[in-house]
Amino acid sequence: MENQTIVSYFLLMEFSKDRHLQLLHFFLFFIVYLATATANLFIIFVVAFDHQLQSPMYFFLMNLAVQDLGIVSVIIPKSMINSLMDTRCISYFGCFAQVLIFVCFEASEFFLLTVMAYDRYVAICHPLHYGMVMNWKACTKIVILVWVTSVLYAMLHSSGTFSTPFCSNVVNQFFCEIPQLLKLSCSGFSLIEAGIIFLSITAILGCFIFIIISYTLIFKVVLRIPSVKGRQKTFSTCLPHLTVVFIFLVPACLTYLKPPSNIPTYLDFALTTLYSLLPPLFNPIIYSIRNKNINSILTKLWRF
């Protein structure tokens, strides 16, 4: 506690002191942000305004696109501005807001991916009851619950992270990431943050087990389908969701469960990039590749 300081701002990771490399970082992040925003905005507008896509699956997909757009909008612009202005600073309040909003979007995405697994389970295992179980009223309530739970969780997690004093203001990442901020704490984990982490692990394990059970039951039903084309068609509706879950969950778990290190490494940066930037970029692409409805709309727009 002797080294405790009053932190009014934080210093984010500097990619390079060379001005040309700083500008290169700006343009690379600009391209990633532009591509991600364009892809997700396309999904949002297509689902919102095309009557062919008015079903629970596309309603969830639209919400997933909103979450992906929110994730990149919270972390990329600030990093771009810092590189362009040749600075590393982010205010204490700005860092807190970044953590709060980022965690909210990340949590809501994972909860929604769990809901989407249940949607696939009902559609494949209980097709006759699908319209009754996954009606618009139920879907709206589920999405509202996902967002409310995520906001409350984000408020709890961000408050717990910033409840302890910091002995340093140097964040070894390109945005305010919780594992990196916890390394700066003078007193280590507080009881509040330890409880929140335990709650987070429990929630993640519960959702992951739910997804595994859902797809185990789905695969049992699919393997009973006599037609090869029928099996392939059913699998094709599940494959994008499973791919998205894998891309999102594995790097995030490795980032948060990896032993802490006070020295920034390429592994830290790579894992953070994988779970924070790749899913928002690839989710709309993965869901669009084998989706005939979205592909037909893309073709019409391209011809127009």
C-alpha positions in Angstrom: 0.0 0.0 0.0 3.0 2.3 0.2 3.1 2.7 -3.5 -0.6 3.6 -3.7 -1.3 6.6 -6.0 -4.4 8.6 -6.9 -5.0 7.6 -10.6 -6.8 10.3 -12.7 -6.0 8.7 -16.0 -4.6 5.5 -17.5 -1.9 4.9 -20.2 -2.9 2.3 -22.7 -0.4 0.1 -24.6 1.6 1.9 -27.2 2.1 -0.1 -30.4 5.2 1.8 -31.5 7.0 5.1 -31.0 7.6 5.3 -34.8 5.1 7.7 -36.4 4.8 5.6 -39.5 3.9 2.5 -37.5 1.4 4.5 -35.5 -0.3 5.6 -38.7 -0.2 2.0 -40.0 -2.0 0.9 -36.8 -4.6 3.6 -37.3 -5.4 2.5 -40.8 -5.4 -1.2 -40.0 -7.9 -0.7 -37.1 -9.9 1.7 -39.3 -10.2 -1.0 -42.0 -11.2 -3.6 -39.3 -13.8 -1.2 -37.8 -15.2 -0.2 -41.2 -15.6 -3.8 -42.3 -17.1 -4.9 -39.0 -19.5 -2.0 -38.8 -20.6 -2.5 -42.4 -21.2 -6.2 -42.1 -23.2 -5.9 -38.8 -25.2 -2.9 -40.0 -26.1 -4.9 -43.1 -27.5 -7.7 -40.9 -29.4 -5.2 -38.7 -31.1 -3.4 -41.6 -31.8 -6.5 -43.6 -33.5 -8.3 -40.7 -35.3 -5.2 -39.6 -36.8 -4.3 -43.0 -37.1 -7.6 -45.0 -40.4 -9.5 -44.3 -38.8 -12.8 -45.4 -36.5 -12.7 -42.3 -39.2 -12.1 -39.6 -38.5 -15.2 -37.5 -37.0 -15.8 -34.0 -33.7 -17.0 -35.4 -33.1 -13.8 -37.4 -34.4 -11.6 -34.5 -31.7 -13.1 -32.3 -29.2 -12.7 -35.2 -30.1 -9.0 -35.4 -29.5 -8.5 -31.7 -26.2 -10.4 -32.0 -25.2 -7.9 -34.7 -26.1 -5.0 -32.4 -23.9 -6.4 -29.7 -21.0 -7.0 -32.1 -21.3 -3.4 -33.4 -21.3 -2.2 -29.8 -18.2 -4.2 -28.8 -16.0 -2.8 -31.6 -17.4 0.8 -31.2 -16.3 0.8 -27.5 -12.7 -0.2 -28.0 -11.5 0.5 -31.5 -12.2 4.2 -32.0 -10.2 5.2 -28.8 -7.2 3.2 -29.9 -7.4 4.7 -33.4 -7.5 8.3 -31.9 -4.6 7.6 -29.6 -2.4 6.4 -32.5 -3.5 9.3 -34.7 -2.8 11.9 -32.0 0.3 10.1 -30.7 -0.9 9.7 -27.2 -1.7 6.8 -24.8 -4.1 8.5 -22.3 -7.6 7.6 -21.4 -9.3 9.3 -18.4 -10.3 7.4 -15.3 -14.0 7.9 -16.1 -13.4 7.0 -19.8 -11.7 3.8 -18.7 -14.5 2.9 -16.3 -17.1 3.6 -19.0 -15.2 1.5 -21.5 -15.1 -1.5 -19.1 -18.8 -1.1 -18.2 -20.0 -1.0 -21.8 -17.6 -3.6 -23.1 -18.5 -6.1 -20.4 -22.2 -5.4 -21.0 -21.9 -6.2 -24.7 -19.7 -9.2 -24.2 -21.9 -10.7 -21.5 -25.1 -10.1 -23.5 -23.5 -11.8 -26.6 -22.6 -14.9 -24.6 -26.1 -15.1 -23.0 -27.7 -14.6 -26.4 -25.5 -17.4 -27.9 -26.9 -19.6 -25.2 -30.4 -18.6 -26.1 -29.7 -19.3 -29.8 -28.6 -22.8 -28.8 -32.0 -23.3 -27.1 -33.7 -21.9 -30.2 -32.0 -24.5 -32.4 -32.9 -27.2 -29.9 -36.6 -26.4 -30.0 -36.6 -26.0 -33.8 -35.0 -29.4 -34.4 -36.1 -31.5 -31.5 -39.6 -30.2 -31.1 -40.6 -28.6 -34.5 -44.3 -29.0 -33.9 -44.1 -26.9 -30.7 -41.7 -24.3 -32.1 -44.3 -21.7 -32.9 -45.8 -21.9 -29.5 -42.6 -22.0 -27.5 -40.5 -19.4 -29.5 -43.3 -16.9 -30.3 -42.6 -13.2 -30.6 -43.8 -12.4 -27.1 -41.5 -15.0 -25.6 -38.5 -14.0 -27.8 -39.0 -10.3 -26.8 -39.0 -11.2 -23.1 -35.9 -13.4 -23.5 -34.0 -10.6 -25.3 -35.0 -8.0 -22.7 -33.9 -10.4 -19.9 -30.6 -10.9 -21.7 -29.9 -7.1 -21.9 -31.1 -6.3 -18.3 -29.0 -9.2 -16.9 -26.0 -8.0 -18.9 -26.3 -4.4 -17.7 -26.6 -5.5 -14.1 -23.6 -7.8 -14.4 -21.5 -5.2 -16.1 -22.3 -2.6 -13.4 -21.3 -5.1 -10.7 -18.1 -6.3 -12.5 -16.9 -2.8 -13.3 -17.7 -1.4 -9.9 -15.8 -4.4 -8.3 -12.8 -3.8 -10.6 -12.5 -0.1 -9.7 -13.4 -0.5 -6.0 -9.7 -1.0 -5.1 -6.9 1.6 -5.3 -4.4 1.3 -8.2 -0.6 1.4 -7.7 0.0 2.0 -11.4 -1.8 3.5 -14.3 -0.1 1.6 -17.1 -2.5 -0.8 -18.8 -0.7 -3.3 -21.0 -3.5 -3.6 -23.6 -5.0 -1.4 -26.3 -8.1 -0.9 -24.2 -9.1 -1.0 -20.6 -9.4 -4.8 -20.1 -10.3 -6.2 -16.7 -7.5 -8.7 -16.3 -4.9 -6.0 -17.0 -6.6 -3.5 -14.6 -6.7 -6.1 -11.8 -2.9 -6.4 -12.1 -2.6 -2.7 -11.1 -4.5 -3.2 -7.9 -2.5 -2.4 -4.8 -4.3 -4.9 -2.6 -4.9 -7.7 -5.2 -8.4 -9.1 -5.4 -11.0 -7.6 -3.2 -13.7 -9.8 -1.7 -16.2 -8.1 -3.9 -14.2 -8.8 -7.1 -13.4 -12.4 -6.0 -17.1 -13.0 -5.5 -17.9 -11.5 -8.9 -15.3 -13.7 -10.6 -16.7 -16.8 -8.9 -20.2 -15.7 -10.1 -18.8 -15.2 -13.6 -17.2 -18.6 -13.8 -20.4 -20.2 -12.5 -22.5 -18.4 -15.1 -20.1 -19.3 -18.0 -19.9 -22.9 -17.0 -23.7 -23.1 -16.7 -24.2 -21.5 -20.1 -21.5 -23.7 -21.7 -23.0 -26.9 -20.2 -26.4 -25.8 -21.4 -25.1 -25.4 -25.0 -23.3 -28.8 -24.9 -26.5 -30.5 -23.6 -28.6 -28.8 -26.3 -26.4 -29.8 -29.1 -26.0 -33.4 -27.8 -29.8 -33.7 -28.0 -29.8 -32.0 -31.4 -27.2 -34.4 -32.8 -29.1 -37.4 -31.5 -32.2 -36.3 -33.4 -30.2 -35.4 -36.5 -28.5 -38.7 -36.7 -31.9 -40.4 -36.8 -32.9 -38.5 -40.0 -32.9 -41.1 -42.8 -32.1 -38.7 -45.6 -28.5 -37.6 -46.1 -29.7 -34.2 -47.5 -32.0 -33.8 -44.5 -29.1 -34.4 -42.1 -26.8 -32.0 -44.0 -29.5 -29.3 -44.1 -30.1 -29.6 -40.4 -26.4 -29.6 -39.6 -26.0 -26.5 -41.7 -28.3 -24.5 -39.4 -26.2 -25.5 -36.4 -22.7 -25.1 -37.8 -22.6 -21.3 -37.9 -23.7 -21.1 -34.3 -21.2 -23.6 -33.1 -18.4 -21.8 -35.0 -19.3 -18.5 -33.5 -19.4 -20.0 -29.9 -16.0 -21.5 -30.4 -14.4 -18.3 -31.8 -15.9 -16.3 -29.0 -15.5 -18.5 -26.0 -12.0 -20.2 -26.4 -9.9 -17.0 -26.7 -11.9 -15.2 -23.9 -11.4 -18.1 -21.5 -7.7 -18.3 -22.2 -7.4 -14.5 -21.7 -9.2 -14.5 -18.3 -7.8 -17.7 -17.0 -4.2 -17.2 -18.0 -1.8 -16.5 -15.1 -1.2 -12.8 -14.8 2.1 -11.3 -16.0 3.4 -7.8 -15.4 5.2 -7.8 -18.7 3.1 -7.3 -21.9 3.4 -10.1 -24.3 2.4 -10.8 -27.9 0.2 -13.7 -26.5 -1.8 -11.3 -24.4 -2.4 -9.0 -27.4 -3.2 -11.9 -29.7 -5.7 -13.5 -27.3 -7.4 -10.2 -26.6 -7.7 -9.4 -30.3 -9.1 -12.9 -31.0 -12.0 -12.6 -28.5 -12.7 -8.9 -28.9 -12.3 -8.1 -32.6 -12.6 -11.4 -34.6 -16.1 -12.5 -33.4 -17.7 -9.1 -34.3 -16.1 -9.3 -37.7 -16.7 -12.9 -38.6 -20.2 -13.5 -37.0 -22.1 -11.8 -39.8 -19.9 -13.4 -42.4 -20.3 -16.9 -40.9 -24.1 -16.6 -40.6 -24.4 -15.2 -44.2 -22.2 -17.8 -46.0 -24.7 -20.6 -46.0 -27.9 -18.7 -45.5 -29.9 -18.7 -48.7 -32.2 -15.8 -47.6 -29.4 -13.4 -46.8 -27.4 -14.5 -49.9 -30.4 -13.8 -52.1 -30.8 -10.3 -50.6 -27.1 -9.7 -51.1 -27.4 -10.7 -54.8 -30.3 -8.3 -55.3 -28.4 -5.5 -53.7 -25.4 -6.3 -55.8 -27.4 -6.3 -59.0 -29.1 -3.0 -58.0 
